[in-house]
Structures are given as structure tokens and as C-alpha cells.
């Protein structure tokens, strides 16, 4: 939108400068088979206004199309990553933050996937270590309860 505003303001400035600089000159033109002498500013004003409107409309159209494609490459991945982040927060460590290769947030998605993989590995190591300790912990009743709580907590995560 800023770019569009810059184009429109620049066009407007050029139109105003042309109008102001041509106020003290006259132009001879033929209109409807008659020779007409007009102030140059009056002669070019309709052309400047028409040109300014065409440039503004073309710029707005181009910026609109550009914004549509640019926001599609940002908003879409953000929405998909939000859904995957909710899954991750719910304990699903198998989540894979995937976006298209030409999306703007592919580096962030890759980092989030790496973070989920790292968490998955750490939880797996903890589960394996707890499974190895379980025979020893089951000998003591209080240790057995603690181990069961830890196992239940670790089972919360889907790996």
C-alpha cells in the first residue's frame, strides 16, 4: 500500500508541477476545425487529470494483485503453522511443520520441525531410561508410584 501511495503522490506532484509551470504560457491548437489560443495550463489540464487517473488505477490494480500473491505466501503458512503448533502444544511431537518451498516462512517452519524432532528424541530417551529403571523402581512402593506418575506424564507425548 505504501508503494501505491508513493506512485499516486508522485504522479500527483508531477501533474501539479506541469500545471503550475505551464500557467504563464499559451498554446495554439486546432479544435473542431477552429484555431484556438488557450492558456497552456487550461489546455493540458484534461490530459494531466486523465493520465493521473489512469496511472492511479493501474497502480492500484498492480498493487492489489501483488498483495494478493504476497499475503497468500505469508498468511497460508502462518495458518498451517498455527494448527501444527496447537498439535505440538497438545503433546503431539510427530507434527511436521510443512510449507511450500516458495513460501516466505520456510526457514521458520524448518526450525519448528527441528525443535519438534529434538523434543521427540529427548522424550524417547527419557522413556527408554525409565523403562530400564522400572524393574529396580518396582521393588520399592513409593518409587513405584513415582515411576508410574513419570511414565504417565511421558505417555502424554505422542512420539
Residue frames as qw, qx, qy, qz and C-alpha x, y, z in Angstrom:
[[0.000, 0.886, 0.464, 0.000, 0.00, 0.00, 0.00],
 [0.318, -0.758, 0.107, 0.559, 2.90, 2.35, 0.73],
 [0.382, -0.086, 0.608, 0.691, 4.30, 1.76, -2.73],
 [0.157, 0.645, 0.669, 0.335, 0.91, 2.51, -4.28],
 [0.176, -0.917, -0.255, 0.252, 0.67, 5.71, -2.24],
 [0.390, -0.528, 0.334, 0.676, 4.15, 6.75, -3.38],
 [0.313, 0.223, 0.683, 0.621, 3.23, 6.19, -7.05],
 [0.020, 0.806, 0.568, 0.163, -0.01, 8.13, -6.70],
 [0.283, -0.869, -0.083, 0.397, 1.61, 11.01, -4.80],
 [0.416, -0.311, 0.468, 0.715, 4.48, 11.17, -7.29],
 [0.237, 0.452, 0.683, 0.523, 2.05, 11.27, -10.20],
 [0.112, -0.897, -0.425, 0.044, 0.05, 13.96, -8.47],
 [0.378, -0.707, 0.131, 0.584, 3.21, 16.01, -7.83],
 [0.370, -0.021, 0.590, 0.717, 4.24, 15.72, -11.48],
 [0.110, 0.674, 0.649, 0.337, 0.77, 16.78, -12.62],
 [0.224, -0.910, -0.246, 0.248, 0.74, 19.79, -10.29],
 [0.415, -0.511, 0.313, 0.684, 4.24, 20.83, -11.36],
 [0.310, 0.255, 0.653, 0.643, 3.30, 20.60, -15.06],
 [0.023, -0.822, -0.549, -0.150, 0.18, 22.64, -14.42],
 [0.324, -0.857, -0.082, 0.392, 1.99, 25.33, -12.41],
 [0.433, -0.360, 0.429, 0.706, 4.92, 25.61, -14.80],
 [0.236, 0.316, 0.673, 0.626, 2.62, 26.00, -17.80],
 [0.003, 0.771, 0.552, -0.318, 0.35, 28.68, -16.32],
 [0.028, -0.775, 0.079, 0.626, 2.22, 31.62, -17.89],
 [0.121, -0.226, 0.715, 0.650, 2.35, 30.26, -21.42],
 [0.663, 0.396, 0.152, -0.617, -0.15, 29.95, -24.22],
 [0.401, -0.042, 0.867, 0.294, -0.81, 27.21, -26.70],
 [0.507, 0.353, -0.255, -0.744, -2.32, 27.34, -30.15],
 [0.338, 0.036, 0.940, 0.008, -4.43, 24.32, -31.01],
 [0.414, 0.001, -0.507, -0.756, -6.96, 23.29, -33.59],
 [0.241, 0.177, 0.864, -0.405, -10.21, 22.08, -32.04],
 [0.443, 0.596, 0.647, -0.172, -13.21, 21.16, -34.18],
 [0.528, 0.500, 0.375, 0.574, -11.60, 22.82, -37.25],
 [0.065, -0.968, -0.067, -0.232, -11.11, 26.10, -35.40],
 [0.533, 0.322, -0.419, 0.661, -7.84, 27.63, -34.33],
 [0.554, -0.789, -0.230, -0.135, -7.96, 28.20, -30.60],
 [0.324, 0.495, -0.496, 0.636, -5.48, 30.06, -28.41],
 [0.727, -0.614, -0.262, -0.159, -5.58, 28.87, -24.81],
 [0.314, -0.744, 0.542, -0.235, -3.58, 29.15, -21.68],
 [0.476, 0.324, -0.818, -0.020, -1.28, 26.06, -21.71],
 [0.160, -0.091, 0.827, -0.531, -2.42, 25.08, -18.22],
 [0.655, 0.255, 0.293, -0.649, -6.05, 25.01, -19.39],
 [0.667, 0.441, -0.477, -0.366, -5.04, 23.06, -22.48],
 [0.437, 0.282, -0.846, 0.119, -3.10, 20.28, -20.70],
 [0.411, -0.247, 0.582, -0.657, -5.25, 20.03, -17.54],
 [0.888, 0.073, 0.056, -0.450, -7.68, 17.44, -19.00],
 [0.774, 0.379, -0.503, 0.066, -4.78, 15.32, -20.26],
 [0.113, 0.429, -0.715, 0.540, -2.93, 15.53, -16.93],
 [0.615, -0.173, 0.437, -0.633, -6.05, 14.57, -14.97],
 [0.922, 0.204, -0.145, -0.294, -6.79, 11.65, -17.32],
 [0.595, 0.442, -0.623, 0.250, -3.19, 10.45, -17.14],
 [0.149, -0.389, 0.664, -0.621, -3.17, 10.74, -13.35],
 [0.786, -0.065, 0.271, -0.551, -6.39, 8.74, -13.06],
 [0.889, 0.309, -0.319, -0.112, -5.10, 6.03, -15.41],
 [0.382, 0.459, -0.689, 0.411, -1.77, 5.76, -13.55],
 [0.398, -0.305, 0.567, -0.653, -3.60, 5.60, -10.21],
 [0.893, 0.057, 0.090, -0.437, -5.98, 2.88, -11.41],
 [0.793, 0.392, -0.461, 0.070, -3.18, 0.84, -12.98],
 [0.144, 0.464, -0.697, 0.527, -1.00, 1.17, -9.86],
 [0.606, -0.222, 0.446, -0.620, -3.87, 0.16, -7.58],
 [0.936, 0.178, -0.114, -0.282, -4.60, -2.88, -9.74],
 [0.640, 0.445, -0.574, 0.252, -0.96, -3.98, -9.84],
 [0.089, -0.413, 0.663, -0.619, -0.50, -3.46, -6.09],
 [0.777, -0.122, 0.240, -0.569, -3.74, -5.36, -5.38],
 [0.924, 0.243, -0.283, -0.084, -2.58, -8.34, -7.42],
 [0.428, 0.477, -0.626, 0.445, 0.89, -8.23, -5.86],
 [0.356, -0.373, 0.543, -0.663, -0.58, -8.05, -2.36],
 [0.905, -0.022, 0.006, -0.425, -2.86, -10.99, -3.07],
 [0.864, 0.268, -0.404, 0.134, 0.03, -13.25, -4.01],
 [0.236, 0.480, -0.596, 0.599, 2.36, -11.95, -1.29],
 [0.523, -0.336, 0.430, -0.655, -0.16, -12.32, 1.52],
 [0.945, 0.049, -0.161, -0.279, -1.08, -15.78, 0.23],
 [0.720, 0.321, -0.524, 0.322, 2.54, -16.83, 0.72],
 [0.058, 0.351, -0.594, 0.722, 2.58, -15.50, 4.28],
 [0.608, -0.210, 0.257, -0.721, -0.92, -15.98, 5.69],
 [0.897, 0.070, -0.348, -0.264, -1.31, -19.56, 4.44],
 [0.628, 0.205, -0.647, 0.381, 1.87, -20.85, 6.10],
 [0.126, -0.307, 0.513, -0.792, 1.10, -18.93, 9.30],
 [0.768, -0.147, 0.029, -0.622, -2.32, -20.58, 9.47],
 [0.891, 0.099, -0.442, -0.027, -0.88, -24.07, 8.85],
 [0.416, 0.298, -0.629, 0.585, 1.91, -23.48, 11.37],
 [0.405, -0.332, 0.343, -0.780, -0.63, -22.31, 13.96],
 [0.907, -0.093, -0.146, -0.385, -2.57, -25.56, 13.58],
 [0.799, 0.191, -0.504, 0.266, 0.65, -27.58, 13.91],
 [0.106, 0.405, -0.532, 0.736, 1.74, -25.51, 16.93],
 [0.681, -0.302, 0.171, -0.645, -1.56, -26.33, 18.66],
 [0.950, 0.029, -0.301, -0.077, -0.92, -30.04, 17.99],
 [0.543, 0.346, -0.543, 0.539, 2.59, -29.65, 19.39],
 [0.233, -0.413, 0.411, -0.779, 1.23, -27.91, 22.48],
 [0.853, -0.190, 0.034, -0.485, -1.19, -30.82, 22.93],
 [0.631, -0.446, 0.635, -0.004, 1.77, -33.20, 23.10],
 [0.881, 0.410, 0.229, 0.049, 1.89, -34.46, 19.51],
 [0.311, -0.710, 0.450, 0.444, 5.62, -34.48, 18.86],
 [0.603, 0.175, 0.677, 0.384, 5.15, -36.21, 15.48],
 [0.327, 0.885, 0.247, -0.223, 3.98, -32.93, 13.99],
 [0.582, 0.020, 0.368, 0.725, 5.89, -31.76, 10.92],
 [0.124, 0.783, 0.136, -0.594, 5.70, -28.06, 10.09],
 [0.515, 0.183, 0.620, 0.563, 5.43, -28.24, 6.30],
 [0.279, 0.783, 0.101, -0.546, 5.12, -25.32, 3.95],
 [0.768, 0.607, 0.143, 0.145, 5.66, -24.97, 0.22],
 [0.731, -0.087, 0.074, 0.673, 9.24, -24.37, -0.88],
 [0.259, 0.447, 0.187, 0.835, 8.44, -20.89, -2.20],
 [0.392, -0.829, -0.378, -0.130, 6.60, -19.70, 0.93],
 [0.086, 0.813, -0.272, 0.507, 8.11, -16.88, 2.94],
 [0.553, -0.626, 0.405, -0.372, 8.23, -18.72, 6.27],
 [0.917, 0.160, -0.365, -0.008, 10.01, -21.91, 5.16],
 [0.371, 0.420, -0.623, 0.546, 13.00, -21.22, 7.44],
 [0.429, -0.328, 0.449, -0.711, 10.75, -20.80, 10.47],
 [0.921, -0.010, -0.068, -0.384, 8.85, -23.98, 9.56],
 [0.753, 0.312, -0.534, 0.223, 12.13, -25.88, 9.25],
 [0.061, 0.411, -0.612, 0.672, 13.25, -24.59, 12.68],
 [0.669, -0.219, 0.282, -0.652, 9.94, -25.61, 14.26],
 [0.938, 0.127, -0.277, -0.165, 10.20, -29.09, 12.70],
 [0.534, 0.378, -0.616, 0.439, 13.73, -29.42, 14.08],
 [0.258, -0.377, 0.514, -0.726, 12.52, -28.32, 17.52],
 [0.862, -0.097, 0.072, -0.493, 9.73, -30.92, 17.47],
 [0.860, 0.254, -0.436, 0.080, 12.21, -33.62, 16.37],
 [0.242, 0.432, -0.631, 0.597, 14.58, -32.64, 19.18],
 [0.542, -0.284, 0.396, -0.685, 11.77, -32.83, 21.75],
 [0.932, 0.071, -0.178, -0.309, 10.69, -36.18, 20.30],
 [0.677, 0.336, -0.582, 0.299, 14.22, -37.56, 20.73],
 [0.033, -0.396, 0.597, -0.697, 14.51, -36.27, 24.31],
 [0.739, -0.174, 0.232, -0.608, 11.16, -37.75, 25.34],
 [0.913, 0.182, -0.348, -0.108, 12.12, -41.06, 23.69],
 [0.433, 0.386, -0.657, 0.482, 15.40, -41.13, 25.64],
 [0.344, -0.322, 0.498, -0.728, 13.52, -40.38, 28.88],
 [0.885, -0.031, -0.010, -0.463, 11.01, -43.17, 28.17],
 [0.812, 0.280, -0.500, 0.115, 13.79, -45.64, 27.40],
 [0.191, 0.388, -0.655, 0.620, 15.69, -44.70, 30.57],
 [0.576, -0.240, 0.354, -0.697, 12.52, -45.02, 32.66],
 [0.932, 0.083, -0.218, -0.279, 11.78, -48.42, 31.12],
 [0.628, 0.337, -0.614, 0.340, 15.32, -49.53, 32.02],
 [0.029, -0.318, 0.601, -0.732, 14.88, -48.30, 35.63],
 [0.698, -0.271, -0.149, -0.646, 11.37, -49.74, 36.12],
 [0.819, -0.118, -0.559, 0.054, 12.48, -53.18, 37.40],
 [0.420, 0.057, -0.540, 0.727, 14.56, -51.53, 40.13],
 [0.229, -0.222, 0.152, -0.935, 11.89, -48.95, 40.98],
 [0.709, -0.267, -0.424, -0.496, 9.13, -51.57, 41.29],
 [0.589, -0.074, -0.708, 0.383, 10.89, -53.07, 44.30],
 [0.118, -0.201, -0.469, 0.852, 10.06, -50.00, 46.39],
 [0.122, 0.682, 0.720, -0.038, 6.37, -49.00, 46.67],
 [0.003, 0.853, 0.124, -0.507, 6.95, -45.23, 46.82],
 [0.155, -0.433, 0.589, 0.664, 9.40, -45.39, 43.93],
 [0.243, 0.302, 0.874, 0.294, 6.88, -47.47, 42.01],
 [0.135, 0.825, 0.502, -0.224, 4.21, -44.72, 42.40],
 [0.072, -0.769, 0.217, 0.597, 6.66, -42.02, 41.35],
 [0.228, -0.185, 0.780, 0.553, 7.74, -44.06, 38.35],
 [0.241, 0.542, 0.797, 0.110, 4.11, -44.61, 37.35],
 [0.080, 0.883, 0.237, -0.398, 3.46, -40.84, 37.52],
 [0.129, -0.606, 0.485, 0.618, 6.53, -40.12, 35.44],
 [0.264, 0.094, 0.872, 0.401, 5.54, -42.79, 32.92],
 [0.219, 0.731, 0.639, -0.099, 2.03, -41.34, 32.71],
 [0.011, 0.849, -0.055, -0.525, 3.49, -37.88, 32.10],
 [0.162, -0.420, 0.685, 0.573, 5.80, -39.18, 29.39],
 [0.297, 0.322, 0.874, 0.211, 2.97, -41.14, 27.78],
 [0.224, 0.780, 0.310, -0.495, 1.18, -37.82, 27.30],
 [0.113, 0.670, -0.444, -0.585, 3.58, -37.12, 24.44],
 [0.882, 0.385, 0.262, -0.071, 2.96, -38.77, 21.12],
 [0.166, -0.698, 0.568, 0.404, 6.30, -39.70, 19.57]]
